[in-house]
Amino acid sequence: MLDVFSVTCPFFALVLTGFLATSKKMLPLEAIPGLNIFVLYFALPCMLFRFGNHAQLDQLFNPSVFLTYLIGACLMVCVAILVALHVGLGWNNASFGALVAAFPNTGFMGVPLLLALFGLSASGTAIVTIIIDMVFTTSLCIALSRLEGAGAHGIGQALQRALKGILMNPMPWAIGTGVVFCSSNLTLFAPLDKTVQLLGDAASPTALFTVGAVLARSWMSSQPSKSLYMGKNTSSNNSYRELRSMHLVSRDYWSISILKLIVHPALIYTLGRIAVELNFGMDSGSLKIMVLIAALPSASNVVMLSQRYGADNERIAKIILITTTISFLTFSALVSIYK
């Protein structure tokens, strides 16, 4: 277990560093969008291009991996929505709660961690899961979020916005370009290749630091809202309703966090074992990577999506913060089982 902690601890320490630097106001909040731009449009695409360029093509086009992870994501969305609707949340908040339960932080955290733990052999399976989460899981949850007070026109607009967001995201294009280079045996011009390598090497530390900064910004922005639940200058009925709502949402934080960190990897493992028993082309290495990806904390970019579509982004931020904190132990424990 100690050897696993020696690998995972530095990654979570970088997240904590970004959180502390921001919460202690050493890093200005105005700098966070710049960090996001650098990671999303420069460093991370270069790293993913290199992964795609060195990926094993049989892993990328394995239907068993694709279907297992896709079915697991859809089931997770259904379960999380049922949990949220049960505590009285509407479709909009329920759908983004489902997205944060089913969408692991593979790009910013998972890829660097898996690379350190298993090397480039993990890249093919990781790429498949990233594509599924960005294209299918995100689009499904955004479409479901429009069921609340919106007709087919609202759902259509939401899907159009989701598709536009996918097309504007550089990560799928970087992966696709890398796969094309791999399958065609193409190589970059040497100075350009070195530039891509340098940017790719900067992706892991900067992305992890940025995750911490984003979590700190969300946590700081939520602090003033606590005064709403002090019961001052409100009637007893309003105070009761606010406290009850706070209690229900608090339960929801932990319910969704448990779904993400415990139920999601267990579900992927179960589906993968079924695929193995049915001789559907699932290998133990790919299943291991998929289970570990499912055990990652929730993706930090769901906060921005929930804000864009008018959902409770404070709730999403708290779920991400909880899963990121606890996953240091749960993810490390799962890695120690597989190592």
Backbone hydrogen bonds in HBPLUS format (Angstrom, degrees):
<---DONOR---> <-ACCEPTOR-->    atom                        ^
c    i                          cat <-CA-CA->   ^        H-A-AA   ^      H-
h    n   atom  resd res      DA  || num        DHA   H-A  angle D-A-AA Bond
n    s   type  num  typ     dist DA aas  dist angle  dist       angle   num
A0004-VAL N   A0001-MET O   3.11 MM   3  5.16 125.0  2.43  95.7 109.8     1
A0005-PHE N   A0001-MET O   2.99 MM   4  6.36 161.6  2.02 154.1 158.7     2
A0006-SER N   A0002-LEU O   2.97 MM   4  6.17 143.8  2.10 140.9 150.8     3
A0007-VAL N   A0004-VAL O   2.96 MM   3  5.30 143.4  2.09 106.4 117.1     4
A0008-THR N   A0004-VAL O   2.92 MM   4  6.25 167.9  1.94 160.1 163.0     5
A0009-CYS N   A0005-PHE O   2.79 MM   4  5.25 157.3  1.84 138.7 145.6     6
A0011-PHE N   A0008-THR O   3.10 MM   3  5.52 125.4  2.42 109.2 122.6     7
A0012-PHE N   A0008-THR O   3.25 MM   4  6.61 163.4  2.28 160.4 164.6     8
A0013-ALA N   A0009-CYS O   2.78 MM   4  5.88 146.3  1.89 152.8 164.1     9
A0014-LEU N   A0010-PRO O   3.06 MM   4  6.24 141.0  2.21 137.6 145.4    10
A0015-VAL N   A0011-PHE O   3.35 MM   4  6.74 149.6  2.45 138.9 146.4    11
A0016-LEU N   A0012-PHE O   2.95 MM   4  6.27 159.7  1.99 148.1 153.5    12
A0017-THR N   A0013-ALA O   2.83 MM   4  6.04 148.4  1.93 141.4 150.7    13
A0018-GLY N   A0014-LEU O   3.04 MM   4  6.31 159.1  2.08 147.2 151.1    14
A0019-PHE N   A0015-VAL O   2.97 MM   4  6.25 153.5  2.04 147.2 155.1    15
A0020-LEU N   A0016-LEU O   2.85 MM   4  6.08 167.8  1.87 156.4 158.5    16
A0021-ALA N   A0017-THR O   2.87 MM   4  5.96 163.5  1.90 150.7 156.0    17
A0022-THR N   A0018-GLY O   3.14 MM   4  6.16 150.2  2.24 138.1 145.0    18
A0023-SER N   A0019-PHE O   2.83 MM   4  5.98 170.1  1.84 155.3 158.7    19
A0024-LYS N   A0020-LEU O   2.87 MM   4  5.76 149.9  1.96 145.8 152.2    20
A0026-MET N   A0021-ALA O   2.79 MM   5  5.01 133.7  2.00 154.8 167.5    21
A0027-LEU N   A0021-ALA O   2.90 MM   6  5.47 149.6  1.99 131.8 130.1    22
A0025-LYS N   A0022-THR O   2.94 MM   3  4.91 157.0  1.99 105.7 111.4    23
A0031-ALA N   A0028-PRO O   2.96 MM   3  5.46 158.2  2.01 113.3 120.3    24
A0032-ILE N   A0029-LEU O   3.19 MM   3  5.60 153.5  2.27 109.7 116.8    25
A0035-LEU N   A0031-ALA O   3.10 MM   4  6.48 152.6  2.18 151.4 159.4    26
A0036-ASN N   A0032-ILE O   2.92 MM   4  6.21 161.2  1.95 157.6 162.9    27
A0037-ILE N   A0033-PRO O   2.92 MM   4  6.16 157.2  1.98 147.6 153.3    28
A0038-PHE N   A0034-GLY O   2.99 MM   4  6.22 163.4  2.02 148.9 153.1    29
A0039-VAL N   A0035-LEU O   2.98 MM   4  6.21 165.6  2.00 154.3 157.8    30
A0040-LEU N   A0036-ASN O   2.80 MM   4  5.84 171.8  1.81 156.8 159.3    31
A0041-TYR N   A0037-ILE O   2.89 MM   4  5.58 163.3  1.91 146.6 151.7    32
A0042-PHE N   A0038-PHE O   3.09 MM   4  5.24 136.4  2.29 126.3 134.1    33
A0043-ALA N   A0038-PHE O   2.92 MM   5  6.23 161.4  1.95 157.5 162.0    34
A0044-LEU N   A0039-VAL O   2.82 MM   5  5.36 154.7  1.89 141.9 150.5    35
A0046-CYS N   A0042-PHE O   3.38 MM   4  6.43 153.0  2.46 139.8 146.8    36
A0047-MET N   A0043-ALA O   3.06 MM   4  6.41 154.0  2.13 151.3 159.1    37
A0048-LEU N   A0044-LEU O   2.89 MM   4  6.11 164.7  1.91 158.2 162.2    38
A0049-PHE N   A0045-PRO O   2.80 MM   4  5.90 147.2  1.90 142.5 151.8    39
A0050-ARG N   A0046-CYS O   3.12 MM   4  6.33 156.6  2.18 142.3 147.5    40
A0051-PHE N   A0047-MET O   3.01 MM   4  6.35 150.2  2.10 143.3 152.1    41
A0052-GLY N   A0048-LEU O   2.83 MM   4  6.06 165.6  1.85 151.4 154.8    42
A0053-ASN N   A0049-PHE O   2.86 MM   4  6.00 146.4  1.97 143.7 153.8    43
A0054-HIS N   A0050-ARG O   3.07 MM   4  6.22 129.8  2.33 137.4 148.9    44
A0054-HIS N   A0051-PHE O   3.11 MM   3  5.21 136.5  2.31  98.1 110.0    45
A0055-ALA N   A0051-PHE O   2.82 MM   4  5.70 101.7  2.45 143.0 161.7    46
A0059-GLN N   A0056-GLN O   2.94 MM   3  5.58 139.9  2.11 115.8 126.2    47
A0060-LEU N   A0056-GLN O   3.38 MM   4  6.82 149.2  2.48 143.5 152.2    48
A0061-PHE N   A0057-LEU O   3.18 MM   4  6.39 146.1  2.30 147.9 155.2    49
A0066-PHE N   A0062-ASN O   3.20 MM   4  6.47 168.5  2.21 156.0 159.2    50
A0067-LEU N   A0063-PRO O   2.90 MM   4  5.95 174.0  1.91 151.2 153.2    51
A0068-THR N   A0064-SER O   2.97 MM   4  5.88 159.6  2.01 143.9 150.5    52
A0069-TYR N   A0065-VAL O   3.11 MM   4  6.14 170.8  2.12 149.1 151.9    53
A0070-LEU N   A0066-PHE O   2.96 MM   4  6.03 157.3  2.01 146.5 153.9    54
A0071-ILE N   A0067-LEU O   2.86 MM   4  5.88 168.8  1.87 150.4 153.5    55
A0072-GLY N   A0068-THR O   3.04 MM   4  6.15 157.7  2.09 142.8 149.6    56
A0073-ALA N   A0069-TYR O   2.93 MM   4  6.14 153.6  2.00 146.2 152.9    57
A0074-CYS N   A0070-LEU O   3.01 MM   4  6.29 160.7  2.05 152.0 156.7    58
A0075-LEU N   A0071-ILE O   2.95 MM   4  6.17 160.9  1.99 152.2 157.3    59
A0076-MET N   A0072-GLY O   2.97 MM   4  6.12 153.7  2.04 144.9 152.3    60
A0077-VAL N   A0073-ALA O   3.00 MM   4  6.25 153.4  2.08 146.8 153.7    61
A0078-CYS N   A0074-CYS O   3.08 MM   4  6.37 158.8  2.13 147.3 152.4    62
A0079-VAL N   A0075-LEU O   2.97 MM   4  6.23 166.6  1.99 153.9 156.9    63
A0080-ALA N   A0076-MET O   2.95 MM   4  6.04 170.5  1.96 152.7 155.7    64
A0081-ILE N   A0077-VAL O   3.01 MM   4  6.10 155.7  2.07 147.4 153.8    65
A0082-LEU N   A0078-CYS O   3.08 MM   4  6.28 159.3  2.12 148.2 153.7    66
A0083-VAL N   A0079-VAL O   3.01 MM   4  6.32 154.9  2.08 150.5 157.5    67
A0084-ALA N   A0080-ALA O   3.04 MM   4  6.25 161.2  2.07 146.9 151.5    68
A0085-LEU N   A0081-ILE O   2.86 MM   4  6.03 164.7  1.88 155.6 159.9    69
A0086-HIS N   A0082-LEU O   2.98 MM   4  6.02 144.5  2.11 139.0 148.5    70
A0089-LEU N   A0084-ALA O   3.12 MM   5  5.54 160.2  2.16 152.8 146.8    71
A0088-GLY N   A0085-LEU O   3.11 MM   3  5.12 159.1  2.16 102.8 108.3    72
A0094-ALA N   A0090-GLY O   2.87 MM   4  5.91 156.1  1.92 152.7 160.7    73
A0095-SER N   A0091-TRP O   2.85 MM   4  5.78 153.6  1.92 142.0 147.8    74
A0096-PHE N   A0092-ASN O   3.23 MM   4  6.54 160.0  2.27 148.4 153.0    75
A0097-GLY N   A0093-ASN O   2.91 MM   4  6.01 142.5  2.05 141.8 152.6    76
A0098-ALA N   A0094-ALA O   2.92 MM   4  6.15 142.8  2.06 138.4 148.6    77
A0099-LEU N   A0095-SER O   2.92 MM   4  6.26 146.0  2.04 139.5 149.2    78
A0100-VAL N   A0096-PHE O   3.03 MM   4  6.18 158.4  2.08 140.6 145.2    79
A0101-ALA N   A0097-GLY O   3.07 MM   4  6.20 129.3  2.33 132.6 145.8    80
A0102-ALA N   A0098-ALA O   2.99 MM   4  6.16 136.6  2.18 143.5 154.2    81
A0103-PHE N   A0099-LEU O   2.89 MM   4  5.68 132.0  2.13 149.0 158.2    82
A0299-ALA N   A0103-PHE O   2.89 MM 196  5.79 150.8  1.97 160.9 154.3    83
A0105-ASN N   A0297-PRO O   2.82 MM 192  5.87 146.6  1.93 169.9 164.7    84
A0109-MET N   A0105-ASN O   3.09 MM   4  5.65 147.5  2.20 135.1 145.0    85
A0110-GLY N   A0105-ASN O   2.91 MM   5  6.07 158.7  1.96 139.5 144.4    86
A0111-VAL N   A0106-THR O   2.72 MM   5  5.71 154.8  1.79 165.2 157.6    87
A0113-LEU N   A0109-MET O   3.16 MM   4  6.27 163.1  2.19 151.6 156.9    88
A0114-LEU N   A0110-GLY O   2.79 MM   4  5.91 172.9  1.80 164.0 165.9    89
A0115-LEU N   A0111-VAL O   2.93 MM   4  5.95 154.2  1.99 148.7 155.9    90
A0116-ALA N   A0112-PRO O   3.07 MM   4  6.25 157.2  2.12 144.1 149.6    91
A0117-LEU N   A0113-LEU O   2.95 MM   4  6.20 146.9  2.06 146.4 156.4    92
A0118-PHE N   A0114-LEU O   2.75 MM   4  5.65 168.4  1.77 151.5 154.9    93
A0119-GLY N   A0115-LEU O   2.92 MM   4  4.39 139.9  2.08 116.8 124.0    94
A0122-ALA N   A0119-GLY O   3.27 MM   3  6.27 173.3  2.27 126.3 128.0    95
A0123-SER N   A0120-LEU O   3.04 MM   3  5.27 158.8  2.08 110.4 117.1    96
A0126-ALA N   A0122-ALA O   3.16 MM   4  6.24 161.6  2.19 153.0 158.7    97
A0127-ILE N   A0123-SER O   2.89 MM   4  6.02 153.9  1.96 151.6 157.7    98
A0128-VAL N   A0124-GLY O   3.22 MM   4  6.54 155.3  2.28 146.2 152.0    99
A0129-THR N   A0125-THR O   3.16 MM   4  6.49 161.1  2.20 152.5 156.6   100
A0130-ILE N   A0126-ALA O   3.01 MM   4  6.25 155.1  2.07 149.4 156.3   101
A0131-ILE N   A0127-ILE O   3.07 MM   4  6.32 162.3  2.11 152.6 156.2   102
A0132-ILE N   A0128-VAL O   3.08 MM   4  6.35 161.9  2.11 151.0 155.8   103
A0133-ASP N   A0129-THR O   2.96 MM   4  6.13 167.8  1.98 152.5 155.6   104
A0134-MET N   A0130-ILE O   2.94 MM   4  6.06 160.7  1.98 151.5 157.0   105
A0135-VAL N   A0131-ILE O   2.92 MM   4  5.86 160.3  1.96 149.0 154.6   106
A0136-PHE N   A0132-ILE O   2.83 MM   4  5.22 132.0  2.06 130.6 144.9   107
A0137-THR N   A0132-ILE O   3.05 MM   5  6.40 159.8  2.09 148.3 154.7   108
A0138-THR N   A0133-ASP O   3.12 MM   5  6.07 146.1  2.24 143.4 151.2   109
A0140-LEU N   A0136-PHE O   2.92 MM   4  6.03 161.6  1.95 154.6 159.7   110
A0141-CYS N   A0137-THR O   3.07 MM   4  6.27 167.3  2.08 152.9 155.8   111
A0142-ILE N   A0138-THR O   2.99 MM   4  6.16 160.3  2.03 152.9 158.5   112
A0143-ALA N   A0139-SER O   2.99 MM   4  6.10 157.5  2.04 145.5 151.8   113
A0144-LEU N   A0140-LEU O   2.96 MM   4  6.22 158.9  2.01 149.8 155.6   114
A0145-SER N   A0141-CYS O   2.94 MM   4  6.09 143.5  2.07 141.1 151.0   115
A0146-ARG N   A0143-ALA O   3.18 MM   3  5.50 148.8  2.28 104.9 113.7   116
A0147-LEU N   A0144-LEU O   3.07 MM   3  5.48 166.5  2.09 114.0 117.8   117
A0154-GLY N   A0151-GLY O   3.10 MM   3  5.41 120.6  2.47 102.6 115.7   118
A0155-ILE N   A0151-GLY O   3.17 MM   4  6.57 156.8  2.23 149.9 156.5   119
A0156-GLY N   A0152-ALA O   2.80 MM   4  6.02 159.3  1.85 150.3 156.3   120
A0157-GLN N   A0153-HIS O   2.98 MM   4  6.22 156.4  2.04 147.1 153.0   121
A0158-ALA N   A0154-GLY O   2.98 MM   4  6.17 155.0  2.04 143.4 150.5   122
A0159-LEU N   A0155-ILE O   2.91 MM   4  6.20 157.7  1.96 152.3 157.8   123
A0160-GLN N   A0156-GLY O   2.97 MM   4  6.19 152.6  2.04 145.0 152.7   124
A0161-ARG N   A0157-GLN O   2.93 MM   4  6.21 158.3  1.97 150.1 155.5   125
A0162-ALA N   A0158-ALA O   2.86 MM   4  6.11 151.8  1.94 145.6 154.2   126
A0163-LEU N   A0159-LEU O   2.83 MM   4  6.02 160.7  1.87 148.8 153.8   127
A0164-LYS N   A0160-GLN O   2.89 MM   4  6.09 156.0  1.94 146.1 153.1   128
A0165-GLY N   A0161-ARG O   2.92 MM   4  6.12 154.0  1.99 143.1 150.1   129
A0166-ILE N   A0162-ALA O   2.95 MM   4  6.26 150.7  2.04 146.8 154.8   130
A0167-LEU N   A0163-LEU O   2.93 MM   4  6.18 161.5  1.96 151.5 156.2   131
A0168-MET N   A0164-LYS O   2.94 MM   4  6.12 143.3  2.08 144.2 154.2   132
A0169-ASN N   A0165-GLY O   3.07 MM   4  6.12 116.0  2.49 133.5 148.1   133
A0169-ASN N   A0166-ILE O   3.16 MM   3  5.12 147.3  2.28  97.1 106.9   134
A0174-ALA N   A0170-PRO O   2.88 MM   4  6.06 153.1  1.95 153.0 161.1   135
A0175-ILE N   A0171-MET O   2.95 MM   4  6.19 162.8  1.98 156.2 160.4   136
A0176-GLY N   A0172-PRO O   2.85 MM   4  6.02 168.4  1.86 150.9 154.5   137
A0177-THR N   A0173-TRP O   2.87 MM   4  5.99 160.4  1.91 146.9 152.3   138
A0178-GLY N   A0174-ALA O   3.00 MM   4  6.16 157.7  2.05 144.8 150.9   139
A0179-VAL N   A0175-ILE O   2.94 MM   4  6.25 155.2  2.00 152.7 159.7   140
A0180-VAL N   A0176-GLY O   2.97 MM   4  6.22 156.0  2.02 148.3 154.8   141
A0181-PHE N   A0177-THR O   2.99 MM   4  6.27 159.9  2.03 150.0 155.0   142
A0182-CYS N   A0178-GLY O   2.91 MM   4  6.14 151.8  1.99 144.4 152.9   143
A0183-SER N   A0179-VAL O   2.84 MM   4  6.06 168.7  1.86 157.4 159.1   144
A0184-SER N   A0180-VAL O   2.95 MM   4  5.95 141.8  2.10 143.6 153.7   145
A0185-ASN N   A0181-PHE O   2.96 MM   4  5.69 107.9  2.50 135.2 148.2   146
A0186-LEU N   A0181-PHE O   2.96 MM   5  4.74 149.7  2.06 136.9 142.8   147
A0185-ASN N   A0182-CYS O   3.38 MM   3  5.22 159.4  2.43  97.7 103.7   148
A0192-LEU N   A0189-PHE O   2.86 MM   3  5.33 116.1  2.28 116.0 132.5   149
A0193-ASP N   A0189-PHE O   2.80 MM   4  5.95 156.5  1.85 155.0 161.9   150
A0194-LYS N   A0190-ALA O   3.00 MM   4  6.26 152.0  2.08 150.3 157.2   151
A0195-THR N   A0191-PRO O   3.05 MM   4  6.32 150.1  2.14 141.0 149.0   152
A0196-VAL N   A0192-LEU O   2.91 MM   4  6.21 161.6  1.95 154.5 158.8   153
A0197-GLN N   A0193-ASP O   2.93 MM   4  6.14 151.2  2.02 141.4 149.8   154
A0198-LEU N   A0194-LYS O   2.94 MM   4  6.20 157.8  1.99 148.1 153.1   155
A0199-LEU N   A0195-THR O   3.01 MM   4  6.28 164.9  2.04 153.4 157.1   156
A0200-GLY N   A0196-VAL O   2.86 MM   4  5.97 157.8  1.91 147.1 154.1   157
A0201-ASP N   A0197-GLN O   2.87 MM   4  6.07 151.7  1.95 148.1 155.4   158
A0202-ALA N   A0198-LEU O   3.19 MM   4  6.42 135.8  2.39 137.4 148.4   159
A0202-ALA N   A0199-LEU O   3.14 MM   3  5.15 130.3  2.40  94.6 107.9   160
A0203-ALA N   A0200-GLY O   3.14 MM   3  5.21 153.2  2.21 101.5 109.8   161
A0206-THR N   A0202-ALA O   3.34 MM   4  6.19 157.6  2.40 146.6 152.8   162
A0207-ALA N   A0203-ALA O   2.80 MM   4  5.68 158.9  1.84 152.6 159.2   163
A0208-LEU N   A0204-SER O   3.07 MM   4  6.17 167.1  2.08 156.3 159.4   164
A0209-PHE N   A0205-PRO O   3.04 MM   4  6.10 161.2  2.07 145.0 150.5   165
A0210-THR N   A0206-THR O   2.88 MM   4  5.99 153.1  1.95 143.8 151.8   166
A0211-VAL N   A0207-ALA O   2.91 MM   4  6.18 149.8  2.01 146.6 154.4   167
A0212-GLY N   A0208-LEU O   3.23 MM   4  6.54 160.4  2.27 147.6 151.2   168
A0213-ALA N   A0209-PHE O   3.01 MM   4  6.33 151.5  2.09 143.9 152.5   169
A0214-VAL N   A0210-THR O   2.83 MM   4  6.06 160.4  1.87 156.6 160.8   170
A0215-LEU N   A0211-VAL O   2.99 MM   4  6.21 160.2  2.03 150.3 155.7   171
A0216-ALA N   A0212-GLY O   2.96 MM   4  6.15 155.7  2.02 145.3 152.0   172
A0217-ARG N   A0213-ALA O   2.93 MM   4  6.18 156.9  1.99 148.1 154.3   173
A0218-SER N   A0214-VAL O   3.05 MM   4  6.29 159.9  2.09 148.6 153.4   174
A0219-TRP N   A0215-LEU O   2.90 MM   4  6.09 156.9  1.95 147.4 154.4   175
A0220-MET N   A0216-ALA O   2.81 MM   4  5.98 160.0  1.85 152.7 157.7   176
A0221-SER N   A0217-ARG O   2.99 MM   4  6.13 155.5  2.05 144.8 151.4   177
A0222-SER N   A0218-SER O   3.19 MM   4  6.31 130.9  2.44 136.8 148.2   178
A0222-SER N   A0219-TRP O   3.27 MM   3  5.27 136.9  2.47  94.1 105.7   179
A0223-GLN N   A0220-MET O   3.30 MM   3  5.49 152.6  2.38 102.9 110.5   180
A0225-SER N   A0222-SER O   3.27 MM   3  5.66 133.4  2.50 107.4 119.0   181
A0226-LYS N   A0223-GLN O   3.14 MM   3  5.80 164.5  2.16 120.6 125.1   182
A0227-SER N   A0224-PRO O   3.23 MM   3  6.09 159.6  2.27 121.6 125.3   183
A0228-LEU N   A0225-SER O   3.03 MM   3  5.60 158.0  2.08 114.3 121.0   184
A0229-TYR N   A0226-LYS O   3.06 MM   3  5.77 161.9  2.10 118.4 123.3   185
A0230-MET N   A0227-SER O   3.31 MM   3  5.40 164.1  2.33 111.9 110.5   186
A0239-SER N   A0235-SER O   2.94 MM   4  6.13 163.0  1.97 151.9 157.3   187
A0240-TYR N   A0236-SER O   2.89 MM   4  6.04 153.4  1.96 142.9 150.1   188
A0241-ARG N   A0237-ASN O   2.96 MM   4  6.25 161.0  2.00 150.6 155.2   189
A0242-GLU N   A0238-ASN O   2.92 MM   4  6.14 161.1  1.96 153.6 158.5   190
A0243-LEU N   A0239-SER O   2.94 MM   4  6.14 163.2  1.97 150.7 155.2   191
A0244-ARG N   A0240-TYR O   2.90 MM   4  6.06 157.2  1.95 149.2 156.0   192
A0245-SER N   A0241-ARG O   2.86 MM   4  6.02 160.3  1.90 147.6 153.4   193
A0246-MET N   A0242-GLU O   2.86 MM   4  6.05 156.7  1.91 146.7 153.5   194
A0247-HIS N   A0243-LEU O   2.92 MM   4  6.13 153.1  2.00 143.8 150.9   195
A0248-LEU N   A0244-ARG O   2.95 MM   4  6.25 161.2  1.99 153.7 157.8   196
A0249-VAL N   A0245-SER O   2.96 MM   4  6.15 167.3  1.98 154.2 157.4   197
A0250-SER N   A0246-MET O   2.88 MM   4  6.00 149.5  1.97 143.0 152.0   198
A0251-ARG N   A0247-HIS O   3.01 MM   4  6.31 155.0  2.07 146.8 152.8   199
A0252-ASP N   A0248-LEU O   2.98 MM   4  6.27 145.2  2.10 139.6 150.1   200
A0253-TYR N   A0249-VAL O   2.91 MM   4  6.30 145.3  2.03 148.4 156.6   201
A0255-SER N   A0251-ARG O   2.93 MM   4  6.16 154.7  2.00 149.2 157.4   202
A0256-ILE N   A0252-ASP O   2.92 MM   4  5.99 176.6  1.92 157.6 157.9   203
A0257-SER N   A0253-TYR O   3.02 MM   4  6.15 153.6  2.09 141.6 149.9   204
A0258-ILE N   A0254-TRP O   2.93 MM   4  6.04 156.3  1.99 145.4 150.8   205
A0259-LEU N   A0255-SER O   2.99 MM   4  6.26 155.9  2.05 145.6 152.8   206
A0260-LYS N   A0256-ILE O   2.92 MM   4  6.19 155.3  1.99 147.8 154.1   207
A0261-LEU N   A0257-SER O   2.99 MM   4  6.17 172.3  1.99 155.2 156.2   208
A0262-ILE N   A0258-ILE O   2.88 MM   4  5.44 155.7  1.94 144.0 150.2   209
A0263-VAL N   A0258-ILE O   3.24 MM   5  6.65 159.1  2.29 144.0 150.3   210
A0264-HIS N   A0259-LEU O   2.80 MM   5  5.95 148.4  1.90 163.3 169.3   211
A0266-ALA N   A0262-ILE O   3.23 MM   4  6.27 155.7  2.29 143.8 151.2   212
A0267-LEU N   A0263-VAL O   2.78 MM   4  5.91 153.2  1.85 155.0 162.2   213
A0268-ILE N   A0264-HIS O   3.02 MM   4  6.28 165.0  2.04 157.6 161.0   214
A0269-TYR N   A0265-PRO O   2.92 MM   4  6.05 157.2  1.98 145.0 151.6   215
A0270-THR N   A0266-ALA O   2.97 MM   4  6.16 157.2  2.02 144.0 150.0   216
A0271-LEU N   A0267-LEU O   2.94 MM   4  6.19 169.4  1.95 156.6 158.9   217
A0272-GLY N   A0268-ILE O   2.85 MM   4  5.94 154.8  1.91 145.0 152.9   218
A0273-ARG N   A0269-TYR O   2.88 MM   4  6.10 153.3  1.95 148.3 155.0   219
A0274-ILE N   A0270-THR O   3.03 MM   4  6.30 152.2  2.10 146.5 154.2   220
A0275-ALA N   A0271-LEU O   3.00 MM   4  6.31 154.2  2.07 144.8 151.8   221
A0276-VAL N   A0272-GLY O   2.92 MM   4  6.24 146.7  2.03 143.3 152.9   222
A0277-GLU N   A0273-ARG O   2.89 MM   4  6.15 164.0  1.92 151.4 154.9   223
A0278-LEU N   A0274-ILE O   2.95 MM   4  6.15 144.1  2.08 145.5 155.4   224
A0280-PHE N   A0275-ALA O   2.91 MM   5  5.12 173.5  1.91 161.3 160.2   225
A0279-ASN N   A0276-VAL O   3.01 MM   3  5.08 159.7  2.05 107.5 112.5   226
A0287-LEU N   A0283-ASP O   3.10 MM   4  6.34 162.6  2.13 155.1 160.5   227
A0288-LYS N   A0284-SER O   2.96 MM   4  6.06 156.1  2.02 144.3 150.5   228
A0289-ILE N   A0285-GLY O   3.19 MM   4  6.47 160.2  2.23 147.1 151.2   229
A0290-MET N   A0286-SER O   2.98 MM   4  6.21 160.8  2.02 150.6 156.0   230
A0291-VAL N   A0287-LEU O   2.94 MM   4  6.14 161.1  1.98 154.0 158.5   231
A0292-LEU N   A0288-LYS O   3.07 MM   4  6.28 161.3  2.11 149.5 154.4   232
A0293-ILE N   A0289-ILE O   2.92 MM   4  6.11 151.3  2.00 147.1 155.4   233
A0294-ALA N   A0290-MET O   2.96 MM   4  6.19 157.9  2.01 147.6 153.4   234
A0295-ALA N   A0291-VAL O   3.06 MM   4  6.31 131.3  2.31 137.0 150.0   235
A0296-LEU N   A0293-ILE O   3.10 MM   3  5.34 163.1  2.13 109.1 114.2   236
A0302-VAL N   A0299-ALA O   3.40 MM   3  6.02 167.5  2.42 113.6 117.2   237
A0303-VAL N   A0300-SER O   3.37 MM   3  6.11 157.9  2.42 116.1 120.1   238
A0305-LEU N   A0301-ASN O   3.26 MM   4  6.63 157.5  2.31 146.3 152.4   239
A0306-SER N   A0302-VAL O   2.86 MM   4  6.02 164.0  1.89 152.2 156.1   240
A0307-GLN N   A0303-VAL O   3.05 MM   4  6.24 152.1  2.13 144.6 152.2   241
A0308-ARG N   A0304-MET O   3.00 MM   4  6.18 153.0  2.07 143.5 150.9   242
A0309-TYR N   A0305-LEU O   3.07 MM   4  6.33 146.9  2.18 149.1 157.1   243
A0311-ALA N   A0306-SER O   2.77 MM   5  4.88 152.8  1.84 157.2 154.7   244
A0310-GLY N   A0307-GLN O   3.33 MM   3  5.20 167.2  2.35 102.0 104.6   245
A0313-ASN N   A0311-ALA O   2.99 MM   2  5.81 112.5  2.46 114.5  97.9   246
A0316-ILE N   A0312-ASP O   3.32 MM   4  6.73 158.4  2.37 145.4 151.1   247
A0317-ALA N   A0313-ASN O   2.88 MM   4  6.00 158.1  1.93 143.2 149.2   248
A0318-LYS N   A0314-GLU O   3.03 MM   4  6.26 154.6  2.10 146.6 152.7   249
A0319-ILE N   A0315-ARG O   3.12 MM   4  6.40 154.1  2.19 147.3 154.1   250
A0320-ILE N   A0316-ILE O   2.99 MM   4  6.27 159.8  2.03 152.1 157.6   251
A0321-LEU N   A0317-ALA O   2.89 MM   4  6.11 155.5  1.95 146.2 153.4   252
A0322-ILE N   A0318-LYS O   2.89 MM   4  6.08 159.5  1.93 147.9 153.0   253
A0323-THR N   A0319-ILE O   2.91 MM   4  6.10 172.4  1.92 154.2 156.4   254
A0324-THR N   A0320-ILE O   2.89 MM   4  5.93 155.4  1.95 145.5 152.8   255
A0325-THR N   A0321-LEU O   3.06 MM   4  6.15 156.6  2.11 143.5 149.5   256
A0326-ILE N   A0322-ILE O   2.97 MM   4  6.14 176.9  1.97 160.7 161.3   257
A0327-SER N   A0323-THR O   2.92 MM   4  5.66 149.6  2.01 138.6 147.1   258
A0329-LEU N   A0326-ILE O   2.98 MM   3  5.81 141.5  2.13 123.1 130.0   259
A0330-THR N   A0326-ILE O   3.18 MM   4  6.46 167.7  2.20 146.9 149.4   260
A0331-PHE N   A0327-SER O   2.76 MM   4  5.07 151.1  1.84 126.1 136.2   261
A0333-ALA N   A0329-LEU O   2.91 MM   4  5.99 153.3  1.98 144.7 152.3   262
A0334-LEU N   A0330-THR O   3.03 MM   4  6.23 154.7  2.09 144.3 150.7   263
A0335-VAL N   A0331-PHE O   2.92 MM   4  6.19 157.1  1.97 152.1 158.6   264
A0336-SER N   A0332-SER O   2.99 MM   4  6.21 155.4  2.05 145.7 152.1   265
A0337-ILE N   A0333-ALA O   3.20 MM   4  6.52 137.2  2.40 137.7 148.3   266
A0337-ILE N   A0334-LEU O   3.15 MM   3  5.14 128.6  2.43  93.9 107.3   267
A0338-TYR N   A0334-LEU O   3.15 MM   4  6.48 150.1  2.25 145.5 153.2   268
A0338-TYR N   A0335-VAL O   3.07 MM   3  5.11 117.2  2.48  96.0 111.2   269
A0339-LYS N   A0335-VAL O   2.80 MM   4  5.90 148.0  1.90 157.8 166.9   270
